[in-house]
Protein backbone atom coordinates (compact mmCIF):
# COMPACT_ATOMS: atom_id res chain seq x y z
CA UNK A 1 0.00 0.00 0.00
CA UNK A 2 2.79 2.45 0.86
CA UNK A 3 4.47 1.82 -2.51
CA UNK A 4 1.23 2.41 -4.36
CA UNK A 5 0.69 5.70 -2.53
CA UNK A 6 4.31 6.71 -3.18
CA UNK A 7 3.93 5.98 -6.88
CA UNK A 8 0.66 7.94 -6.99
CA UNK A 9 2.31 10.88 -5.23
CA UNK A 10 5.20 10.74 -7.70
CA UNK A 11 2.76 10.73 -10.61
CA UNK A 12 0.93 13.76 -9.20
CA UNK A 13 4.18 15.63 -8.61
CA UNK A 14 5.25 14.81 -12.16
CA UNK A 15 2.03 16.37 -13.44
CA UNK A 16 2.40 19.51 -11.31
CA UNK A 17 2.97 22.89 -12.95
CA UNK A 18 6.14 23.31 -10.89
CA UNK A 19 7.69 20.06 -12.13
CA UNK A 20 6.69 20.73 -15.72
CA UNK A 21 8.19 24.24 -15.56
CA UNK A 22 11.42 22.83 -14.14
CA UNK A 23 11.66 20.27 -16.96
CA UNK A 24 11.07 22.99 -19.58
CA UNK A 25 13.75 25.18 -17.97
CA UNK A 26 16.21 22.26 -17.91
CA UNK A 27 15.47 21.52 -21.57
CA UNK A 28 16.12 25.18 -22.44
CA UNK A 29 19.44 25.03 -20.59
CA UNK A 30 20.53 21.95 -22.55
CA UNK A 31 19.43 23.35 -25.91
CA UNK A 32 21.22 26.72 -25.65
CA UNK A 33 24.86 26.43 -26.79
CA UNK A 34 25.98 29.50 -24.85
CA UNK A 35 24.39 28.21 -21.66
CA UNK A 36 25.89 24.74 -22.15
CA UNK A 37 29.29 26.38 -22.53
CA UNK A 38 28.76 28.34 -19.30
CA UNK A 39 27.69 25.17 -17.47
CA UNK A 40 30.77 23.30 -18.70
CA UNK A 41 33.01 26.16 -17.54
CA UNK A 42 31.31 26.15 -14.12
CA UNK A 43 31.75 22.37 -13.82
CA UNK A 44 35.43 22.57 -14.78
CA UNK A 45 36.10 25.35 -12.29
CA UNK A 46 34.10 23.57 -9.57
CA UNK A 47 36.21 20.42 -10.05
CA UNK A 48 39.39 22.50 -9.76
CA UNK A 49 38.14 24.13 -6.56
CA UNK A 50 37.03 20.76 -5.13
CA UNK A 51 40.44 19.24 -5.83
CA UNK A 52 42.23 22.12 -4.13
CA UNK A 53 39.94 21.99 -1.10
CA UNK A 54 40.42 18.21 -0.87
CA UNK A 55 44.16 18.87 -0.71
CA UNK A 56 43.64 21.37 2.08
CA UNK A 57 44.29 24.39 -0.13
CA UNK A 58 42.20 27.39 -0.99
CA UNK A 59 41.69 28.23 -4.67
CA UNK A 60 43.71 31.15 -5.95
CA UNK A 61 41.94 34.46 -6.50
CA UNK A 62 41.70 34.19 -10.32
CA UNK A 63 40.09 30.73 -10.10
CA UNK A 64 37.64 31.79 -7.40
CA UNK A 65 36.80 34.95 -9.34
CA UNK A 66 36.33 33.04 -12.60
CA UNK A 67 33.96 30.62 -10.87
CA UNK A 68 31.92 33.40 -9.28
CA UNK A 69 31.74 35.29 -12.56
CA UNK A 70 30.65 32.20 -14.51
CA UNK A 71 27.91 31.42 -11.98
CA UNK A 72 26.73 35.03 -11.93
CA UNK A 73 26.68 35.16 -15.76
CA UNK A 74 24.58 32.01 -15.86
CA UNK A 75 22.19 33.20 -13.16
CA UNK A 76 21.68 36.59 -14.77
CA UNK A 77 20.99 35.20 -18.24
CA UNK A 78 17.34 34.88 -19.27
CA UNK A 79 17.59 31.10 -19.49
CA UNK A 80 19.50 30.89 -16.22
CA UNK A 81 16.98 33.06 -14.41
CA UNK A 82 14.11 30.94 -15.72
CA UNK A 83 15.86 27.83 -14.40
CA UNK A 84 16.60 29.38 -10.99
CA UNK A 85 12.96 30.44 -10.60
CA UNK A 86 11.62 27.07 -11.76
CA UNK A 87 14.00 25.23 -9.43
CA UNK A 88 13.03 27.42 -6.46
CA UNK A 89 9.33 26.89 -7.13
CA UNK A 90 9.79 23.12 -7.39
CA UNK A 91 11.81 23.08 -4.16
CA UNK A 92 8.99 24.98 -2.43
CA UNK A 93 6.50 22.40 -3.68
CA UNK A 94 8.67 19.54 -2.41
CA UNK A 95 9.14 21.26 0.97
CA UNK A 96 5.34 21.49 1.30
CA UNK A 97 4.99 17.82 0.29
CA UNK A 98 7.57 16.82 2.91
CA UNK A 99 5.83 18.97 5.50
CA UNK A 100 2.51 17.28 4.78
CA UNK A 101 4.09 13.82 4.89
CA UNK A 102 5.71 14.61 8.23
CA UNK A 103 2.35 15.75 9.60
CA UNK A 104 0.76 12.57 8.32
CA UNK A 105 3.47 10.42 9.91
CA UNK A 106 3.01 12.16 13.24
CA UNK A 107 -0.76 11.61 13.10
CA UNK A 108 -0.23 8.01 12.07
CA UNK A 109 2.21 7.35 14.89
CA UNK A 110 -0.22 8.84 17.43
CA UNK A 111 -3.22 6.90 16.13
CA UNK A 112 -4.22 3.69 17.84
CA UNK A 113 -6.04 2.54 14.70
CA UNK A 114 -3.90 0.47 12.33
CA UNK A 115 -4.86 0.71 8.67
CA UNK A 116 -2.93 -1.54 6.30
CA UNK A 117 -5.41 -2.01 3.54
Secondary structure, DSSP 8 states (H G I E B T S, - for coil): -HHHHHHHHHHHHHTSHHHHHHHHHHHHHHH-HHHHHHHHHHHHHHHHHHHHHHTT----HHHHHHHHHHHHHHHHSHHHHHHHHHHHHHHHHHHHHHHHHHHHHHHHHH-S-----
